């Protein structure tokens, strides 16, 4: 059995096709295809409030390619989820309707809360029973914060602060204050908090960090890595550090969000599992398919 997850974010759109493996009842997913393309829908939405014709045309072309790849791989089921850029666009629903009409593909506009829930479903297996965690998921248009006590999520909130939105200068200062206030109100009474970072930017930052044997990095080492990256221009990050252009221009903006959240939470270290929204989508696809069997 093969299933697929498509995540249309504010910065990039990703598709992963996986084989479902069943080892005596233990289900796992083996990646057989992964494609990422920088659509930059957030650039349109966070500056003018809607997605322009050219961006819509590129989205349709990309989804056509994804559809063909799924047909070649003989995918049994898939799910498309779109986050902040498409759900906030004035013409987001109209675009989804046209995609459905022209390509026969349904785009689900999910809320920040639903996004956090889907990531939670795969993150929870990485947590220890006797620890407290702050999960920081930074996208192009929004940041989802979740606080866990062991494997139990005690609270969560989505904020309109993201890497592309920051780069475009479209984050209201009050939103930073709301995030800090939420953190101070909900983190009280929790000691020795460990941060969990998800998102492409923190994964890239961790490539420049000396990690412990269990994959954790201290706040100080993350700060040093960010300071190092900040010394390079966008062009230098592309040419000298070999970053993709759509990563090179937002990575420092994203780091501001991760570091701020860690400091407000009092987290002294972070680990970055190789998980994200696409994995949560994948799990939901499998669960939905299993119900139909």
C-alpha positions, 0 to 999 in steps of 0.5 A, a space after each residue: 500500500 502507498 499513501 501520499 501527503 501534500 502540505 501547501 505552506 506559505 513558503 513551499 509546497 511538499 509532497 511525500 509518498 510512502 509505503 505502508 509497512 506492517 511488521 506484525 501489527 507495528 505500522 511504519 511509513 517508508 519514504 519512496 518519493 519526496 518533492 519540495 517546491 518554493 511556491 512563496 504563496 505567503 509573499 502575495 498574501 502577506 503583502 496584498 491579501 490575495 494570491 495573484 494569477 501567476 502564483 495560482 497558475 504555478 500552484 496548479 502546475 505543481 499539483 498536476 505534477 504531484 498528481 502524475 507522480 502519485 499515478 506513477 507510484 499507484 498511490 492508494 490514497 492522499 490528502 492535501 492540506 494548506 496552511 496560513 497563506 492559502 487560508 488567509 488569502 481573499 481568493 483562497 476558497 475560489 482557488 480551491 474550487 478551481 483546483 477541484 474543478 480543473 484537476 479533481 483534487 481537493 485542498 483542505 484549508 486547515 486552521 492553526 489548531 488543526 495543524 498543531 493537532 496533526 503534528 501533535 499526533 506524530 510528535 507525541 511518540 518522541 516524548 518521555 513521560 516524566 518531562 515537560 516540553 514546549 513544542 515550537 513549530 515555525 512555518 512561513 505564515 504562522 507559529 504553533 506552540 504546544 506545551 506537553 506534560 509527558 505525553 499529554 498536551 496541556 495547551 496550545 496556541 497558533 500565532 500569526 508570526 512566521 518566517 515569510 511574514 517576518 521577512 515581508 515586515 507584516 508581523 504586528 508588534 502586538 502579536 509578539 506581545 501576545 505570544 510572550 504573554 501566552 507563554 508566561 501565563 501557561 508555562 508557570 509551574 513547569 521546570 526544566 522545560 525541553 524545547 522541540 523544534 519542527 520546521 525546515 528552518 530549525 532542521 537547517 540551523 541544526 546542521 551548523 550545531 554540534 549536537 549531543 549523542 541524543 540529538 539535543 543542542 543547548 540554547 547557547 549553541 543554537 544562538 552561536 549558530 544563528 549568529 554565524 549564519 547572520 554574518 553572511 548575506 543572502 547571496 553568501 548563504 546561497 553560494 557559500 553555505 549551499 542553501 536554497 534561495 527560499 531558505 537563505 532569505 528566511 532562516 534568520 527570521 525564523 530563528 528569531 521565533 525559535 529563540 524568543 520562544 525558548 527564552 520565554 519558556 526558560 528552555 535551555 535545550 532543544 531537540 529536532 525530530 525529523 517530523 512535521 506536518 507532512 507526517 501528521 497528514 500521512 498518519 491521517 491518510 492511513 487512519 482514514 484509509 483503515 476506517 474504509 477497509 
